[in-house]
């Protein structure tokens, strides 16, 4: 056999091995950088989670204190139960250690815990009182030692005004332990911990109580002060530093909203890396590339050594090489088969674990064929137990919308097998029988000529609970307004009943009390009482939540909303028009009827408030007007609510549907009404809601899928 082809082959293989070594080294460096960024991002997410927990706690405490202020007789504060009972109720509702009220004029202190201050005590000179007056709104103080309990507390304070005059300050103390339970319980790894600092670095919450308000993080970790001078910025950030000799640490922090506090997490870099390795595939790629680099290096040296041996002994053993040529051909085929097989296995497991944070289930004919650890945790079953189940075994008989799980899943799989990836919401069962909602992505693929289904399942229980809490908060915010409407609706019937009663007395005095006169009075009074009863029924239906989706007439919902808002619209001297451009009297849609009434009432209430604010600006010739226009075609129906106000500023429009975003004062706006409207229309009813504003008008447009009468039957 000629030596030239052998030499060329070895040279080519050597060059390819060197090239492979360079490519692997370059790729390994990139993956190493990606892995490093993944570690930092993971720690930042943990810091953000701790910040979110504290923000939720702070928001709950603020709501309780605002409710307490609303129930206090500010103009007649005295040492009686009308003053003390709200303070004591606030202590129980918010788990405060103390709730107290200091007055501006007399300098008196009313303490809900029953503490009687000494004669020299003047609340106006206390730091908490001065802080509330200085900021002029509800806020938190820095931790300080309480004179009653002698423990570190954080005070939430709010100045109290009547007609712009300062009446006093209300405060609520929370023992530091309560806030520590929300922060320090976040255990990430063995030597990592969470804590809270002020902007300049002063420690507010820390596992070591000796550091609280006595130490700065920059004094404890001296290397940090060479890297940052203070904490700033709303976005999550990370800083590497060295402590305990040469040991590397990672500090991640995020600002807590509406405060100058920062939620921080410190973790040894090696532990942060190990924790991130459990939640991502990046490190597996890094190890694989490292192994490939070593393999390429071995191959490179092997090729160089082989070429030397071939050149020295080539001629002597050329006949031997020819003898084994046939055998090498067979080995080459075996190697090719092994490579193909290995690629199939790699593709299989890469598909299985590419979304490691979600439960992954691979099924064949709905029977579970493979799953990952997340699926075991989610369903509370072992892998062997899951492999004995079908997807229907893991689902309730009926989904929350009343549809059969079997038929619904079969329809989804049919669409998936046509090549369409499906993303949908589904209700599953854990092993203990409890249901939980999930967001599911399903994709069909083939492996070894078998058709399989790939399920990616994400538990969205927390998100659903948060949405439910927001919806409940919106309803609670609407209760006060609805009570005002009921009072307005009842005022006229009560006046009429009073007139009837007065006429009876006058008739008796003038000896005109006849049977016909009494029957007339009774009939009129009965009509007024029935009207008042009907008003209660209307508002009770408004607050009754829809449990399941149903078909309903759009015009029925519009008239229900109009009836609820009619009195307030009339009282504000607003002209209300309802226009139907469809030509029909019945427009049917599918969804939650009661919740959709909430949507319309909320938008109409916003339009009413906007028009009421324009009374001083509006010319008498331009009457305030609100229009509800219903249009559409055979496929969709549109409902547009328009008012002739001054419109919404352009810079506000992109944020109008954000949660807790409001242009009203804190007394009249919660900022969740339009956010809940968007959730109900788009997420619950698969529709679309938008807003447009021009000079002199604002229009909210709702688009829903129409159900034709033949389909409804």
VOTI-303890 format. One line per field, with one value per residue (C-alpha): z, x, y; residue in one letter. Coordinates in steps of 0.001 Angstrom, whole numbers, m for minus. Example, Ala and Ser with C-alpha at 12.3 -4.5 7.8 and 13.67 -1.06 7.14 Angstrom:
pz	(7800, 7140) .
px	(12300, 13670) .
py	(m4500, m1060) .
residu	(A, S) .
This chain:
pz	(0, m888, 2057, 482, 1177, 4747, 5342, 3877, 6033, 9215, 8343, 7646, 10892, 12825, 11353, 12043, 15632, 16162, 14659, 16870, 19914, 19087, 18448, 21653, 23657, 22215, 22779, 26308, 27126, 25842, 27812, 30908, 30569, 30038, 33142, 35163, 34044, 34863, 38458, 38866, 37358, 39626, 42750, 41563, 41194, 44804, 46005, 43964, 45511, 49004, 48005, 46628, 49922, 51959, 49519, 49868, 53678, 53673, 51361, 53620, 56696, 54860, 53929, 57560, 58835, 56149, 57138, 60805, 59934, 58020, 61117, 63633, 64665, 63837, 64662, 68116, 69411, 73117, 75663, 74820, 72977, 69657, 69688, 71336, 69664, 66103, 67459, 69215, 66164, 64014, 66426, 65983, 62206, 61431, 64247, 65382, 68783, 69335, 67482, 68861, 68006, 68940, 68666, 67377, 69426, 72962, 72529, 73909, 73198, 72773, 72961, 71720, 73933, 77048, 77883, 79892, 79133, 81967, 82415, 80681, 77547, 74450, 71226, 69102, 70066, 69279, 66140, 64710, 64956, 63401, 60608, 59646, 59611, 57558, 54785, 54817, 53870, 55000, 55449, 57549, 60104, 60609, 63444, 66964, 70565, 71819, 75237, 76299, 75100, 74858, 71644, 68159, 66244, 62866, 62954, 60102, 60491, 58761, 59332, 59821, 58221, 58244, 55592, 55222, 58968, 60765, 63494, 64606, 63638, 63847, 64197, 64241, 65632, 64207, 66242, 64141, 64589, 62376, 59446, 60094, 59633, 56118, 55193, 57189, 56513, 52944, 53201, 49883, 50704, 53693, 54122, 52291, 53961, 53239, 54981, 54501, 54467, 54002, 50969, 52809, 53971, 57549, 58448, 59246, 59236, 59678, 61111, 63636, 65797, 67107, 63653, 63484, 63343, 64804, 61821, 58143, 55659, 54319, 57739, 58073, 54510, 53955, 50385, 49398, 50088, 47374, 44838, 45589, 47660, 48318, 47158, 44333, 41350, 41186, 39101, 40698, 40731, 41859, 43196, 43674, 46699, 48798, 52477, 54988, 53469, 49730, 49604, 46849, 47621, 45577, 46862, 45006, 45920, 44777, 46027, 47929, 46230, 47814, 50281, 50535, 51761, 49741, 49944, 49831, 49482, 50190, 49078, 48639, 44916, 44910, 46622, 44236, 41349, 42759, 43283, 39751, 38395, 39764, 37842, 34396, 31622, 30986, 33336, 31677, 28369, 30038, 31354, 27986, 26182, 28716, 28080, 24325, 24691, 26606, 24025, 21169, 22895, 23325, 19679, 18603, 20474, 19274, 15661, 16025, 17621, 15019, 12161, 13613, 13997, 10505, 8904, 10711, 10429, 7407, 4850, 7143, 8122, 4938, 4307, 7851, 7305, 4165, 6117, 8654, 6149, 5817, 9597, 9978, 7461, 9681, 12794, 10978, 10247, 13894, 14960, 12597, 13995, 17556, 16675, 15153, 18187, 20542, 18695, 19005, 22760, 23167, 21205, 23358, 26691, 25463, 24503, 27864, 30049, 27989, 30290, 33615, 35750, 34462, 34814, 31647, 30624, 27458, 26618, 24079, 23471, 26623, 28776, 30574, 29020, 30713, 33160, 35031, 38736, 38580, 37472, 40468, 42823, 41162, 41206, 44489, 42854, 42175, 38603, 38717, 39922, 37173, 34496, 35460, 34859, 31867, 31481, 32219, 35482, 36492, 35582, 37179, 35320, 34434, 33921, 35758, 32712, 32957, 29889, 30019, 30491, 28148, 25185, 25691, 25841, 22773, 20777, 21851, 20903, 17505, 16747, 18057, 15772, 12812, 13648, 15717, 19113, 21700, 24792, 27144, 30796, 32414, 35832, 37214, 40294, 42864, 44520, 47539, 45326, 45382, 42099, 40855, 37715, 35225, 32019, 29532, 26294, 24109, 21022, 18896, 17747, 16426, 17892, 16380, 14098, 17111, 17576, 21044, 22827, 24743, 27663, 29456, 32621, 34850, 38160, 38180, 41522, 43017, 39999, 40066, 43821, 43271, 40512, 42774, 45564, 43173, 41986, 45593, 46404, 43454, 44662, 48188, 46800, 44892, 47957, 49407, 46128, 45646, 49157, 48198, 45104, 47171, 49588, 46642, 45131, 48435, 49221, 46988, 48097, 51746, 51186, 49515, 52412, 54830, 52848, 53011, 56791, 57216, 55031, 57287, 60315, 58473, 57182, 60696, 62063, 59379, 59716, 56102, 56932, 54623, 53440, 49899, 51192, 53347, 50460, 48200, 50791, 51391, 47642, 47102, 50076, 48890, 45476, 47044, 49302, 46307, 44454, 47398, 47554, 43810, 44321, 46921, 44550, 41716, 43855, 45405, 41899, 41113, 43933, 43276, 41442, 38350, 39109, 35554, 32071, 30382, 27321, 27891, 25934, 25707, 25925, 29196, 30733, 29433, 30881, 34237, 34348, 33296, 36016, 38650, 37526, 36483, 39676, 39867, 36155, 36463, 39619, 37760, 34963, 32358, 29249, 28685, 25249, 24320, 20570, 18733, 15232, 14765, 13809, 16264, 19795, 20921, 20768, 22514, 23925, 26165, 29487, 33098, 33175, 36664, 36162, 32808, 34537, 36830, 33751, 32303, 35683, 36282, 32904, 33265, 36778, 35435, 32682, 35237, 37468, 34501, 33459, 37036, 37281, 34179, 35682, 36189, 32740, 30633, 28711, 29422, 25746, 25726, 27837, 29469, 27489, 27757, 24873, 24825, 21230, 20318, 16889, 15146, 12595, 12514, 14134, 16678, 18773, 19886, 22848, 22917, 25929, 25006, 26962, 25782, 28396, 27754, 27151, 28711, 28371, 25840, 28360, 30631, 27969, 27927, 31714, 32029, 32476, 34856, 38384, 41106, 38512, 39076, 38267, 41093, 44698, 47142, 48704, 45513, 43367, 43949, 40530, 40046, 38389, 34781, 35415, 36554, 33562, 31222, 33020, 32832, 29155, 27772, 30034, 31196, 28092, 25338, 24177, 23649, 25444, 24272, 24917, 22569, 23487, 21354, 22211, 23847, 24147, 25567, 24196, 25687, 23130, 24108, 21408, 22134, 20001, 19094, 19480, 16793, 17806, 15908, 17739, 21108, 20644) .
px	(0, 1291, 2453, 1328, m2396, m1628, 582, m2045, m4763, m2700, m1844, m5504, m6616, m3918, m5007, m8664, m7826, m5931, m8825, m11270, m9133, m9195, m12966, m13673, m11453, m13160, m16639, m15706, m14651, m18005, m19975, m17914, m18898, m22549, m22413, m20968, m23788, m26293, m24961, m25304, m28797, m29925, m28712, m30371, m33664, m33349, m32710, m35702, m37880, m36931, m37657, m41076, m41907, m41076, m43012, m46141, m45821, m45369, m48368, m50608, m49565, m50254, m53783, m54576, m53306, m55281, m58446, m57801, m57459, m60750, m62554, m61174, m63238, m60383, m62414, m63393, m60496, m60842, m60210, m63215, m63895, m64504, m60804, m59285, m61307, m60006, m56424, m56868, m58527, m55597, m53158, m54940, m55443, m51842, m50055, m48635, m46973, m48620, m50843, m50996, m52161, m50466, m52355, m50851, m52826, m52706, m49712, m51685, m50919, m53644, m52061, m53937, m51808, m52968, m49635, m50085, m47245, m45595, m46630, m43504, m44078, m44938, m45391, m44674, m41003, m40663, m38694, m41651, m43914, m41338, m40625, m44330, m44696, m41514, m42467, m46138, m47470, m47585, m44099, m41722, m39134, m35738, m35600, m35463, m35873, m39474, m39887, m42498, m41109, m37415, m37205, m36178, m39280, m40079, m42839, m45257, m46481, m49033, m49846, m53555, m55098, m58565, m59110, m55350, m54755, m52443, m54452, m51823, m49895, m50899, m48217, m48042, m45038, m43897, m41329, m38256, m38798, m41924, m39983, m37076, m39420, m40191, m36508, m34295, m36439, m35117, m32464, m30674, m27663, m25570, m23512, m25670, m28120, m30446, m30512, m31735, m29649, m30255, m28905, m25693, m25112, m26483, m27833, m31570, m32216, m29427, m29054, m26623, m28805, m25694, m25238, m28747, m28501, m24981, m22903, m22514, m22053, m19034, m17343, m18069, m16997, m14138, m13503, m16968, m16161, m13447, m16032, m19190, m19782, m23472, m26587, m28547, m30735, m34108, m32856, m31255, m27419, m24512, m21000, m18131, m15908, m13359, m13796, m12435, m8988, m9153, m12616, m14818, m18361, m21228, m23490, m26802, m29257, m32486, m34238, m37508, m40164, m41142, m38231, m34474, m34050, m32314, m32889, m29492, m28267, m24648, m23478, m20065, m19392, m18890, m22269, m23996, m22461, m23623, m27133, m27312, m25964, m29055, m31339, m29712, m28122, m25337, m22909, m23567, m22566, m19446, m18406, m19141, m16963, m14179, m14317, m14305, m11281, m9371, m10426, m9293, m5943, m5471, m6388, m3952, m1031, m2089, m2079, 1385, 2719, 1002, 2503, 6004, 5511, 4061, 6978, 9565, 7891, 5640, 7669, 8384, 4756, 2960, 1855, 486, m1486, m2996, m4000, m5959, m7504, m10575, m10934, m10664, m13449, m15747, m14673, m15359, m18911, m19384, m18071, m20452, m23372, m22305, m22039, m25532, m26908, m25197, m26629, m30133, m29713, m28252, m31159, m33623, m32230, m31554, m35238, m36239, m34258, m34042, m36642, m35367, m37406, m40686, m42109, m41274, m43384, m42981, m45948, m46919, m50664, m51233, m49253, m46276, m43058, m40503, m40411, m37944, m37429, m39617, m42563, m42048, m42075, m45095, m47313, m45801, m45174, m42017, m40839, m41983, m45438, m45724, m44755, m47847, m50121, m51736, m52248, m55951, m55053, m53263, m56277, m59716, m62750, m63851, m61852, m62815, m64794, m67025, m65535, m64598, m60853, m60875, m62525, m60652, m57247, m58033, m58886, m55619, m53569, m55280, m54211, m50710, m50262, m50940, m47677, m49057, m47482, m50243, m50028, m53013, m54129, m54970, m56003, m54005, m54279, m51566, m51335, m53290, m56246, m55749, m56097, m53658, m53661, m50818, m49631, m48930, m46942, m47240, m45244, m45280, m42032, m40726, m38024, m37068, m40119, m42431, m44692, m44304, m45748, m43565, m45351, m43829, m45891, m45540, m47413, m49150, m50963, m49222, m50018, m53696, m53881, m52330, m54834, m57698, m56423, m56215, m59778, m61028, m59215, m60929, m64340, m63653, m62629, m65926, m68060, m67751, m68706, m71636, m72934, m72971, m74990, m77498, m77897, m78491, m81037, m82931, m83098, m86110, m88211, m87541, m88703, m91852, m92555, m92074, m94657, m97146, m96765, m97209, m100366, m101902, m101461, m102952, m105900, m106711, m106544, m108944, m111251, m110502, m109150, m111273, m110779, m109925, m107418, m105652, m105545, m104028, m101351, m100597, m100366, m97970, m95807, m95680, m94427, m91640, m90595, m90495, m88300, m85887, m85857, m85154, m82198, m80707, m81175, m79393, m76355, m76271, m76056, m73262, m71097, m71968, m68948, m69437, m68163, m68215, m68324, m71697, m73392, m74960, m76435, m74138, m77107, m78284, m74847, m74731, m78179, m77144, m74092, m76172, m78728, m75973, m74423, m77643, m78151, m74572, m74484, m77744, m76527, m73384, m75600, m74074, m76022, m75771, m76446, m76473, m76207, m76654, m75158, m75493, m79161, m80012, m81333, m79298, m75504, m74241, m70728, m69126, m67493, m68018, m71139, m70763, m67073, m67841, m70382, m67485, m65430, m68142, m68959, m65269, m64785, m68052, m67029, m63677, m65486, m67886, m64996, m63196, m66315, m67036, m63539, m64250, m67217, m65184, m63601, m66620, m68604, m72308, m73081, m70965, m72926, m71058, m71764, m70993, m71729, m71813, m71694, m72144, m70971, m69282, m69858, m70636, m67279, m66597, m68540, m67092, m68213, m66897, m67333, m66534, m66682, m66167, m63632, m60158, m58629, m55666, m52124, m50007, m47274, m49857, m51529, m48838, m49231, m53029, m53503, m50545, m51405, m51467, m51064, m53541, m53800, m56284, m55459, m54807, m58216, m60181, m58051, m56448, m54847, m56129, m59518, m58310, m55665, m58393, m60542, m57698, m57183, m60900, m61298, m58026, m57108, m60499, m62616, m59922, m60823, m58990, m59253, m57596, m57777, m57435, m57386, m57742, m58305, m61701, m62481, m61365, m62574, m62161, m62824, m63545, m63507, m64970, m65582, m69256, m71276, m73952, m77431, m77098, m73828, m75343, m78194) .
py	(0, 3496, 5622, 8935, 8560, 7477, 10516, 12847, 11293, 11697, 15297, 16097, 14445, 16324, 19662, 18871, 17884, 21139, 23093, 21202, 21992, 25723, 25723, 23785, 26132, 29203, 27729, 26668, 30221, 31541, 28929, 29761, 33420, 32443, 30234, 33122, 35422, 32673, 32483, 36252, 36331, 33474, 35302, 38518, 36640, 35437, 39019, 40219, 37488, 38682, 42300, 41291, 39539, 42658, 44898, 42739, 42835, 46631, 47126, 45010, 47023, 50301, 49195, 48307, 51675, 53572, 51681, 52577, 56290, 56139, 54751, 57309, 60379, 62803, 65903, 64576, 62478, 61778, 59077, 56918, 53691, 55501, 56383, 53306, 50526, 51262, 51365, 48004, 46433, 47578, 45886, 42562, 42869, 43875, 41978, 45327, 45517, 48888, 51405, 54946, 58471, 61753, 65056, 68296, 70821, 69331, 67016, 64051, 60383, 57726, 54261, 51167, 48890, 50708, 52394, 55575, 58044, 60003, 63664, 64973, 62858, 64925, 62910, 65975, 65759, 62035, 61045, 59109, 62143, 64472, 62005, 61780, 65579, 65931, 63479, 64577, 61135, 57511, 56049, 53914, 55015, 53455, 50888, 52326, 51053, 51265, 52949, 50359, 47015, 48063, 46084, 47185, 48243, 49787, 52396, 53024, 56609, 58844, 62544, 63323, 66382, 67926, 70615, 71005, 71467, 69014, 67225, 64753, 61627, 57958, 55318, 51513, 49620, 46308, 44387, 43725, 39979, 40173, 41623, 39246, 36296, 37527, 38024, 35664, 32588, 32751, 30026, 29625, 27453, 26405, 29604, 32150, 34523, 37448, 40822, 44420, 47615, 51315, 53180, 54156, 50564, 50674, 47223, 47074, 43301, 40722, 37179, 38675, 40962, 42753, 44338, 45875, 49711, 49452, 48361, 49181, 46361, 48277, 48023, 44302, 43450, 45891, 44772, 46050, 49703, 49543, 48350, 50427, 53561, 52916, 51109, 52716, 51858, 50102, 47147, 44082, 44212, 42024, 42697, 40224, 40686, 38812, 37917, 35381, 35572, 34911, 33337, 34743, 35917, 37306, 40123, 40600, 43341, 45004, 48141, 47669, 49802, 53137, 53065, 53582, 49999, 47297, 43541, 41785, 38193, 37156, 33726, 32096, 32024, 28233, 27664, 30066, 28170, 24810, 26155, 27537, 24231, 22473, 24819, 25177, 23133, 25679, 23926, 20587, 22173, 23612, 20169, 18579, 21127, 20616, 16850, 17442, 19729, 17045, 14466, 16732, 17282, 13532, 12970, 15692, 14121, 10694, 11873, 13418, 10229, 8077, 10054, 9598, 5850, 5559, 7387, 5216, 1821, 2453, 560, m2397, m2905, m1854, m5428, m5629, m2448, m3872, m6964, m4926, m2539, m4711, m4972, m1185, m754, m2844, m937, 2339, 1246, 301, 3696, 5490, 3480, 4343, 8044, 8079, 6256, 8649, 11681, 10213, 9734, 13246, 14776, 12819, 13993, 17531, 17794, 16308, 18710, 21922, 23560, 22257, 24676, 23190, 19701, 17720, 14733, 12676, 10495, 7900, 7560, 9688, 7189, 8700, 7383, 9632, 12547, 14716, 15459, 18557, 16434, 14116, 17134, 18725, 15615, 14304, 10907, 8935, 8356, 4709, 5775, 8387, 5859, 3832, 6834, 8494, 12226, 11686, 9890, 13107, 15290, 15744, 14409, 17929, 21109, 24345, 25537, 22414, 20706, 17035, 16540, 13534, 15275, 18569, 16863, 14780, 17924, 19564, 16477, 16309, 19880, 19146, 16140, 18434, 20182, 23059, 23709, 24207, 26442, 26292, 26333, 22996, 21706, 18732, 16503, 15822, 12438, 13754, 14635, 18420, 20298, 22925, 25112, 24886, 26495, 23701, 23692, 20581, 19591, 16432, 14803, 11470, 9257, 5915, 6157, 6520, 9538, 11046, 14082, 16532, 18290, 21281, 21981, 25055, 25343, 28763, 28413, 31460, 33607, 32557, 33274, 36708, 37475, 36367, 38620, 41566, 40914, 40707, 43940, 45634, 44407, 45614, 49005, 49114, 48287, 51781, 53398, 50996, 51756, 55419, 54575, 52547, 55460, 57779, 55332, 55068, 58795, 59529, 56470, 57328, 60911, 59570, 57184, 60090, 62079, 59173, 58915, 62684, 62629, 59927, 62147, 65153, 63094, 61871, 65413, 66682, 63652, 62573, 59073, 56880, 53283, 54414, 56961, 54325, 51819, 54472, 55278, 51551, 50844, 53765, 52789, 49161, 50307, 52354, 49434, 47059, 49565, 49651, 45821, 45648, 48011, 45640, 42650, 44496, 45290, 41808, 40302, 42758, 41370, 37714, 36171, 34006, 30498, 29124, 30554, 30856, 32344, 35757, 38665, 41704, 44078, 42480, 43107, 46691, 47453, 45915, 48196, 51222, 50490, 50342, 53650, 55438, 57424, 58713, 59565, 61480, 63222, 64376, 65807, 63472, 62529, 58742, 57215, 53501, 52881, 49576, 49503, 45735, 45776, 42955, 42849, 39817, 39645, 36482, 36002, 33361, 34257, 35323, 37522, 39051, 39834, 41482, 43753, 44783, 45705, 47969, 49585, 50315, 52009, 53971, 55098, 56350, 58281, 59754, 60891, 62461, 64387, 65526, 67041, 69151, 71041, 74171, 73996, 72983, 75577, 75457, 74846, 71668, 69184, 66287, 63133, 59385, 56969, 53167, 51887, 48206, 47051, 44164, 41439, 37711, 36853, 39591, 42120, 45466, 47577, 51146, 53449, 57061, 60331, 63906, 64915, 66325, 62881, 61064, 62517, 60636, 59742, 58035, 55852, 53067, 52613, 52860, 49082, 48571, 47348, 50015, 52798, 55612, 59306, 59818, 60609, 57741, 58470, 57773, 55482, 52054, 51596, 48034, 48614, 48830, 46156, 43738, 44761, 43804, 40466, 39574, 40530, 39170, 36244, 34993, 35754, 35627, 39126, 42403, 45775, 48985, 52717, 55675, 59340, 62423, 66052, 66191, 62472, 59133, 55777, 52280, 49511, 45891, 43196, 39730, 36658, 36456, 33246, 32976, 31818, 28522, 27726, 28754, 26257) .
residu	(X, X, X, X, X, X, X, X, X, X, X, X, X, X, X, X, X, X, X, X, X, X, X, X, X, X, X, X, X, X, X, X, X, X, X, X, X, X, X, X, X, X, X, X, X, X, X, X, X, X, X, X, X, X, X, X, X, X, X, X, X, X, X, X, X, X, X, X, X, X, X, X, X, X, X, X, X, X, X, X, X, X, X, X, X, X, X, X, X, X, X, X, X, X, X, X, X, X, X, X, X, X, X, X, X, X, X, X, X, X, X, X, X, X, X, X, X, X, X, X, X, X, X, X, X, X, X, X, X, X, X, X, X, X, X, X, X, X, X, X, X, X, X, X, X, X, X, X, X, X, X, X, X, X, X, X, X, X, X, X, X, X, X, X, X, X, X, X, X, X, X, X, X, X, X, X, X, X, X, X, X, X, X, X, X, X, X, X, X, X, X, X, X, X, X, X, X, X, X, X, X, X, X, X, X, X, X, X, X, X, X, X, X, X, X, X, X, X, X, X, X, X, X, X, X, X, X, X, X, X, X, X, X, X, X, X, X, X, X, X, X, X, X, X, X, X, X, X, X, X, X, X, X, X, X, X, X, X, X, X, X, X, X, X, X, X, X, X, X, X, X, X, X, X, X, X, X, X, X, X, X, X, X, X, X, X, X, X, X, X, X, X, X, X, X, X, X, X, X, X, X, X, X, X, X, X, X, X, X, X, X, X, X, X, X, X, X, X, X, X, X, X, X, X, X, X, X, X, X, X, X, X, X, X, X, X, X, X, X, X, X, X, X, X, X, X, X, X, X, X, X, X, X, X, X, X, X, X, X, X, X, X, X, X, X, X, X, X, X, X, X, X, X, X, X, X, X, X, X, X, X, X, X, X, X, X, X, X, X, X, X, X, X, X, X, X, X, X, X, X, X, X, X, X, X, X, X, X, X, X, X, X, X, X, X, X, X, X, X, X, X, X, X, X, X, X, X, X, X, X, X, X, X, X, X, X, X, X, X, X, X, X, X, X, X, X, X, X, X, X, X, X, X, X, X, X, X, X, X, X, X, X, X, X, X, X, X, X, X, X, X, X, X, X, X, X, X, X, X, X, X, X, X, X, X, X, X, X, X, X, X, X, X, X, X, X, X, X, X, X, X, X, X, X, X, X, X, X, X, X, X, X, X, X, X, X, X, X, X, X, X, X, X, X, X, X, X, X, X, X, X, X, X, X, X, X, X, X, X, X, X, X, X, X, X, X, X, X, X, X, X, X, X, X, X, X, X, X, X, X, X, X, X, X, X, X, X, X, X, X, X, X, X, X, X, X, X, X, X, X, X, X, X, X, X, X, X, X, X, X, X, X, X, X, X, X, X, X, X, X, X, X, X, X, X, X, X, X, X, X, X, X, X, X, X, X, X, X, X, X, X, X, X, X, X, X, X, X, X, X, X, X, X, X, X, X, X, X, X, X, X, X, X, X, X, X, X, X, X, X, X, X, X, X, X, X, X, X, X, X, X, X, X, X, X, X, X, X, X, X, X, X, X, X, X, X, X, X, X, X, X, X, X, X, X, X, X, X, X, X, X, X, X, X, X, X, X, X, X, X, X, X, X, X, X, X, X, X, X, X, X, X, X) .
